[in-house]
Amino acid sequence: MHTLIMLGLIGFGAQMVDGALGMGFGATSTSLLLVIGTSPALASATVHLTQIGTTAASAISHWRFGNLDVRLACRIGLPGGVGAFIGATVLSSLSTSVATPLMAGILLVLGTYILVRFTVAGLPVRNLGKPLRNRFLAPLGLTAGFVNATAGGGWGPINTSTLLATGRLEPRKVVGSVGPSEFMVATCGSLGFMLGLGLSGVNLSWVAMMLAGGVVAAPIAAYLVRHIPARILGSAVGGLIVLLNSRTMMSEHAFDLSPDVRVVAYTGILLVWTTGILYAVREHRRASATDLVGTESR
């Protein structure tokens, strides 16, 4: 029962992050499932099955709050589904000894990217209104879908960060479209895992509890995306993903470092993480104060 409650909280927290940032559900929940000993393929399969429900709830919630661009969601979601199916097939064929460090390594890179991206750069907005071409969006979706299936996360970090960096869409439109588009990715990825693994190894009660937590969080996150300081949340989530997957990379699954070296590494990660969050808070307050002064001077 304790495990099921924890899984419900994981689903709730991961969806709150994903709904507010447009990224983080897969990377966060997969990292936690790996920590408790789930095999990489089953962790990714569990997350993808859960996301069929959470992304559907997210789509409805973002549509109701006016954050969803249906055309954009389809233009990245359809090629993303193809990439996810291929990625799920590849991961299902890998042994645990190979897949565990591979998945943790990809998640470590994604977590570092999220931490640095939101801490240092925040949310750039420029060139609003300029169209995005399919020759850009299709490869983006295909790549993100493949990484998402093989690593258990990556759809949001790749798509949301790239689309925000173009500066051609409002941040809330990016977040409100990337999350719901993952419905197609989750569905195709799940089909790939079912063909490769079947459902015998997937604990459906885990899926149900994570789904329940995610469905409860979806409308709350869709509302908060207009108000929550994404820079601070992105720094916090990025650091958490780095910390969780550093544990796997330093274990016997990969580099098998000594306990003393691990302590030093964990201490360094925590210091960098804390510094990043404090910096993000300071920059958010500074930007808010600048906006307030600009408004009052008009």
C-alpha positions in Angstrom: 0.0 0.0 0.0 2.9 2.4 0.9 4.4 1.8 -2.6 1.1 2.5 -4.3 0.6 5.7 -2.4 4.1 6.8 -3.3 3.4 6.0 -7.0 0.2 8.1 -6.8 2.3 11.0 -5.5 4.9 10.5 -8.2 2.2 10.7 -10.8 0.7 13.8 -9.2 4.1 15.6 -8.9 5.4 14.6 -12.3 2.2 15.8 -14.0 2.3 19.1 -12.1 5.8 19.6 -13.4 4.9 18.5 -16.9 1.8 20.5 -17.1 3.6 23.7 -16.0 6.8 23.3 -17.9 5.8 21.2 -20.9 8.4 18.6 -19.8 9.4 16.4 -16.9 6.8 13.7 -16.5 8.8 11.0 -18.2 12.2 12.0 -17.0 11.1 12.5 -13.4 8.9 9.4 -13.0 11.3 7.1 -15.0 14.2 8.2 -12.8 12.2 7.4 -9.6 11.2 4.0 -11.0 14.8 3.2 -11.8 15.8 4.1 -8.3 13.4 1.5 -6.8 14.8 -1.2 -9.1 12.5 -1.4 -12.1 14.2 -2.5 -15.3 14.6 0.2 -18.0 12.2 -1.3 -20.5 9.5 -1.9 -17.9 10.0 1.6 -16.4 9.6 3.2 -19.8 6.6 0.9 -20.6 4.9 1.8 -17.3 5.4 5.5 -17.9 4.1 5.4 -21.5 1.0 3.5 -20.5 0.4 6.0 -17.7 0.9 8.9 -20.1 -1.9 7.7 -22.4 -4.3 8.9 -19.7 -2.3 11.8 -18.3 -1.7 13.4 -21.7 -5.4 13.0 -22.6 -6.3 14.8 -19.4 -3.7 17.4 -20.1 -5.0 18.0 -23.6 -8.5 18.6 -22.3 -7.3 20.9 -19.5 -5.0 23.0 -21.7 -7.8 23.3 -24.4 -10.2 24.6 -21.8 -7.7 27.3 -20.6 -6.8 28.3 -24.2 -3.2 27.0 -24.2 -3.5 24.3 -26.8 -2.5 24.8 -30.5 -4.0 21.7 -32.1 -2.2 22.1 -35.4 1.2 22.3 -33.7 0.4 19.4 -31.5 -0.4 17.2 -34.5 2.6 18.4 -36.5 5.1 17.2 -33.9 2.9 14.4 -32.4 2.5 12.3 -35.5 6.2 11.9 -36.4 6.8 11.6 -32.6 4.6 8.6 -32.5 6.7 6.9 -35.3 9.9 7.7 -33.4 8.5 6.4 -30.1 7.4 3.1 -31.7 10.9 2.5 -33.1 12.5 3.5 -29.8 10.3 1.2 -27.8 11.2 -1.7 -30.1 14.9 -1.0 -29.8 14.8 -0.7 -25.9 12.8 -3.9 -25.6 15.6 -5.8 -27.3 18.4 -4.6 -25.1 19.6 -6.4 -22.0 19.2 -4.7 -18.6 23.0 -4.4 -18.2 23.2 -2.3 -21.3 19.9 -0.5 -21.0 20.2 0.7 -17.4 23.3 2.9 -17.8 22.2 4.0 -21.3 18.8 5.2 -20.0 20.4 6.8 -16.9 23.0 8.5 -19.1 20.4 10.0 -21.4 18.3 11.2 -18.5 21.4 12.7 -16.8 22.1 14.7 -20.0 18.4 15.8 -20.2 18.4 16.8 -16.5 21.6 18.8 -16.9 20.1 20.5 -19.9 16.9 21.4 -18.1 18.8 22.7 -15.1 21.1 24.9 -17.2 18.5 25.9 -19.7 16.0 27.3 -17.1 18.6 28.6 -14.6 20.7 30.6 -17.1 18.4 31.4 -19.9 14.8 31.5 -18.5 12.1 31.8 -21.2 13.2 33.7 -24.3 10.4 35.3 -26.4 11.1 36.9 -29.8 9.9 36.7 -33.4 6.4 36.0 -32.2 4.0 35.0 -35.0 6.6 33.8 -37.5 5.5 30.3 -38.8 7.4 27.1 -38.1 7.9 24.8 -41.1 7.1 21.0 -41.2 10.7 20.4 -42.4 11.8 21.6 -39.0 8.9 20.2 -36.8 8.8 16.7 -38.3 12.5 15.7 -37.6 12.2 17.4 -34.2 9.1 15.2 -33.3 10.7 12.1 -34.7 13.9 12.5 -32.7 12.1 13.5 -29.5 9.8 10.5 -29.8 12.7 8.1 -30.2 14.6 9.5 -27.3 11.5 9.5 -25.2 10.9 5.8 -25.7 14.5 4.7 -25.2 15.1 6.9 -22.1 11.6 7.0 -20.6 11.7 10.8 -21.0 12.8 13.5 -23.4 9.7 14.5 -25.3 9.3 17.7 -23.3 12.9 18.7 -22.8 13.7 18.4 -26.5 10.5 19.9 -28.0 9.6 22.5 -25.4 13.1 23.9 -25.1 13.6 23.9 -28.9 10.3 25.6 -29.6 10.8 28.2 -26.8 14.3 28.9 -28.2 12.8 29.9 -31.6 10.8 32.6 -29.8 8.0 32.3 -32.4 5.3 31.1 -29.9 4.0 32.2 -26.6 5.4 30.0 -23.8 1.9 29.0 -22.7 1.1 27.8 -26.2 4.3 25.8 -26.4 3.7 24.2 -23.0 0.0 23.7 -23.7 0.7 21.9 -27.1 3.8 19.8 -26.3 2.2 18.0 -23.4 -1.0 17.0 -25.1 0.9 16.0 -28.3 2.6 13.4 -26.2 -0.7 11.4 -26.3 0.3 10.1 -29.7 3.8 9.4 -28.5 2.7 7.5 -25.4 0.2 5.5 -27.4 2.7 4.4 -30.1 5.4 3.8 -27.6 3.1 1.6 -25.6 2.2 -0.4 -28.7 5.9 -0.9 -29.3 6.5 -2.1 -25.8 3.5 -4.5 -25.9 4.9 -6.0 -29.1 8.4 -6.3 -27.6 7.6 -7.2 -24.0 3.9 -8.0 -23.7 2.0 -6.9 -20.6 3.1 -9.7 -18.3 5.9 -7.7 -16.7 4.0 -4.5 -16.4 2.4 -3.9 -13.0 -1.0 -2.4 -13.9 -1.7 -1.3 -10.4 1.4 0.9 -10.6 0.1 2.4 -13.9 -3.4 3.0 -12.3 -2.0 4.8 -9.3 0.4 7.0 -11.3 -2.5 7.7 -13.7 -4.8 8.7 -10.9 -2.2 11.1 -9.5 -1.6 12.6 -12.9 -5.2 13.0 -13.8 -5.8 14.9 -10.5 -2.8 17.2 -11.2 -3.6 17.9 -14.9 -6.2 20.7 -14.5 -4.3 22.3 -11.7 -1.1 22.4 -13.7 -3.0 23.8 -16.8 -4.2 26.6 -14.6 -0.9 27.3 -12.9 1.0 27.5 -16.2 -0.2 31.1 -16.5 1.2 32.0 -13.0 3.9 29.6 -11.9 7.6 30.9 -12.2 8.8 28.4 -14.8 12.4 29.4 -14.4 12.5 28.3 -10.7 10.5 25.1 -11.3 12.8 24.2 -14.2 15.9 24.6 -12.1 14.4 22.5 -9.3 13.3 19.7 -11.6 16.5 19.6 -13.6 18.6 19.2 -10.5 16.4 16.4 -9.2 16.7 14.4 -12.4 20.5 14.9 -12.3 20.7 13.7 -8.7 18.6 10.6 -9.3 20.4 9.5 -12.4 23.9 10.3 -11.0 23.2 7.6 -8.4 22.6 5.0 -11.2 25.7 6.1 -13.2 28.0 5.9 -10.1 26.7 2.4 -9.1 27.8 -1.0 -10.2 25.5 -0.6 -13.3 28.0 1.8 -14.8 31.2 3.2 -13.3 31.0 1.5 -9.8 32.6 4.3 -7.9 33.7 4.0 -4.3 31.4 5.3 -1.5 33.8 8.1 -0.7 33.8 9.3 -4.3 30.0 9.1 -4.4 29.6 11.3 -1.3 31.9 13.9 -2.8 30.0 13.8 -6.1 26.6 14.0 -4.4 27.8 17.0 -2.3 29.0 18.8 -5.4 25.7 18.1 -7.2 23.7 19.4 -4.3 25.8 22.6 -4.1 25.4 23.2 -7.8 21.6 22.5 -7.6 21.1 24.8 -4.6 23.1 27.6 -6.3 21.1 27.2 -9.5 17.8 27.5 -7.7 18.9 30.5 -5.7 20.2 32.2 -8.9 16.9 31.4 -10.7 14.9 32.9 -7.8 17.1 36.0 -7.8 16.8 36.5 -11.6 13.0 35.9 -11.5 12.6 38.6 -8.8 14.8 40.9 -10.7 12.8 40.4 -13.9 9.5 40.9 -12.0 10.8 44.1 -10.5 11.9 45.4 -13.9 8.5 44.6 -15.4 6.8 46.4 -12.5 8.9 49.5 -12.9 8.3 49.5 -16.7 4.6 49.2 -16.1 4.5 52.1 -13.6 6.5 54.4 -15.8 4.0 54.2 -18.6 
